[in-house]
Amino acid sequence: MTWSDLDWNALDRLRERFLRGTADSGAYWETADDLAAYDLTFGERIGWKWDHVLRELRLRGWQPGGRRRLKTVLDWGCGSGVASRRVVEFFGPESFESLTVWDHSPLAADFATEATRRAFPKLDVSQATPGFLSAIEVVGLLVVSHVLNELPPEELDALRLLAKRAEAILWVEPGTHEISRKLGTLREELRASGFRVLAPCTHENECPMFAIGNERHWCHFFAPPPSEIFADSNWVKFGHRAGIDLRSLPYAFIALDRQALPGVAPESDPAQGMSPAAEPGDEVTEPLPDLSRIIGRPEHFKPYARWLNCDAAGLTELELPTRSDPGLYKQLERTKAPLVYRWRRDGHKVLAGQPVAESG
Ligand SMILES: C[S@@+](CC[C@H](N)C(=O)[O-])C[C@H]1O[C@@H](n2cnc3c(N)ncnc32)[C@H](O)[C@@H]1O
């Protein structure tokens, strides 16, 4: 679908549905054109969030690598399939053997299957069966995107069970207070069941958002939309009609895996069991020490910039006096990279900082 074929009325209806954010009314896709219109607009914006998340994973040194079980991907609540297409595109289709999509709307599952086959003709793409969803076999890389505010408790429980079968999980949601904290609760649960937190956290501790006194905070970030959309009359019309500020793309995410530490032997047959295990060819990523993640984005005032900082010590409001490092002050205002830094600090004052560089 292109902008000229777009059914704006269908988009208006979808927008109403998303704004209600209710978990009660079942499948809402009415035609394949609904999904095509979504994929071009709302879905593309979600794709930009995924691009930012994937960039952060690369910064943090994570990739599916040689791990056999991460060569299979499951996109749960796939909609048009934009999330898994972004993941496959980012790591390269040759990194994966198969992709399974699942949505309680058969229209959505069909659309995602076809769109993914068109994008990656050599990838084995199929739809999940009820048997697969209720089995206990290992799920490789579980991709979940923008589903939390649509799930009644029993559906969320089913997704929880599925998540516990995964070898790795990449989960992106809108960056609202409510949804981000819901995702944070899942982080805690999954961490307790043996997952290692890869990002956005720079530590494995309990999420400090849940510490007493931090109730008003939430873990969220901003993805940069491509700059050309601001001069594109179709995107401008979409922004007006959908009541969306195109500049702002807040999101929350968690990335976890079950990678075992080097030298840890598999506990059971990797083809059958649910136990974590490194495999030959794994790139074992160690957490980088002393790293910080900026929450949200920094606020800039003339004499200083300030932001909410998350690191192994918890949440702290930090300030960078402009004169301490004018270059860093400007960089924090302009960079489009995920805000992962190593600071030199004197208490709450930042004296200097280095962004984490991409390893390749
Ligand atoms: C807002 S859309 C997001 C679609 C896609 N994941 C994305 O990020 O663009 C939410 C999707 O979740 C699906 N969904 C909602 N409840 C579900 C459930 N209980 N089981 C499976 N899919 C569900 C909807 O049909 C819809 O396709």
PDBQT file of the ligand as one rigid body, heavy atoms in Angstrom, charges set to zero:
ROOT
HETATM    1  C1  LIG A 401      -1.326  -2.534  18.704  1.00  0.00    +0.000 C 
HETATM    2  S1  LIG A 401      -1.232  -4.019  17.818  1.00  0.00    +0.000 S 
HETATM    3  C2  LIG A 401       0.533  -4.257  17.738  1.00  0.00    +0.000 C 
HETATM    4  C3  LIG A 401       0.878  -5.126  16.584  1.00  0.00    +0.000 C 
HETATM    5  C4  LIG A 401       2.362  -5.375  16.402  1.00  0.00    +0.000 C 
HETATM    6  N1  LIG A 401       2.884  -6.240  17.454  1.00  0.00    +0.000 N 
HETATM    7  C5  LIG A 401       3.110  -4.070  16.329  1.00  0.00    +0.000 C 
HETATM    8  O1  LIG A 401       3.942  -3.777  17.215  1.00  0.00    +0.000 OA
HETATM    9  O2  LIG A 401       2.878  -3.311  15.383  1.00  0.00    +0.000 OA
HETATM   10  C6  LIG A 401      -1.675  -5.272  18.998  1.00  0.00    +0.000 C 
HETATM   11  C7  LIG A 401      -1.829  -6.647  18.365  1.00  0.00    +0.000 C 
HETATM   12  O3  LIG A 401      -2.013  -7.605  19.390  1.00  0.00    +0.000 OA
HETATM   13  C8  LIG A 401      -2.998  -8.527  18.951  1.00  0.00    +0.000 C 
HETATM   14  N2  LIG A 401      -3.598  -9.146  20.144  1.00  0.00    +0.000 N 
HETATM   15  C9  LIG A 401      -4.350  -8.545  21.096  1.00  0.00    +0.000 A 
HETATM   16  N3  LIG A 401      -4.711  -9.451  22.019  1.00  0.00    +0.000 NA
HETATM   17  C10 LIG A 401      -4.170 -10.638  21.643  1.00  0.00    +0.000 A 
HETATM   18  C11 LIG A 401      -4.217 -11.946  22.190  1.00  0.00    +0.000 A 
HETATM   19  N4  LIG A 401      -4.882 -12.191  23.302  1.00  0.00    +0.000 N 
HETATM   20  N5  LIG A 401      -3.566 -12.931  21.547  1.00  0.00    +0.000 NA
HETATM   21  C12 LIG A 401      -2.897 -12.667  20.408  1.00  0.00    +0.000 A 
HETATM   22  N6  LIG A 401      -2.829 -11.452  19.835  1.00  0.00    +0.000 NA
HETATM   23  C13 LIG A 401      -3.468 -10.444  20.447  1.00  0.00    +0.000 A 
HETATM   24  C14 LIG A 401      -3.975  -7.674  18.164  1.00  0.00    +0.000 C 
HETATM   25  O4  LIG A 401      -4.794  -8.443  17.296  1.00  0.00    +0.000 OA
HETATM   26  C15 LIG A 401      -3.021  -6.754  17.429  1.00  0.00    +0.000 C 
HETATM   27  O5  LIG A 401      -2.632  -7.301  16.203  1.00  0.00    +0.000 OA
ENDROOT
TORSDOF 0
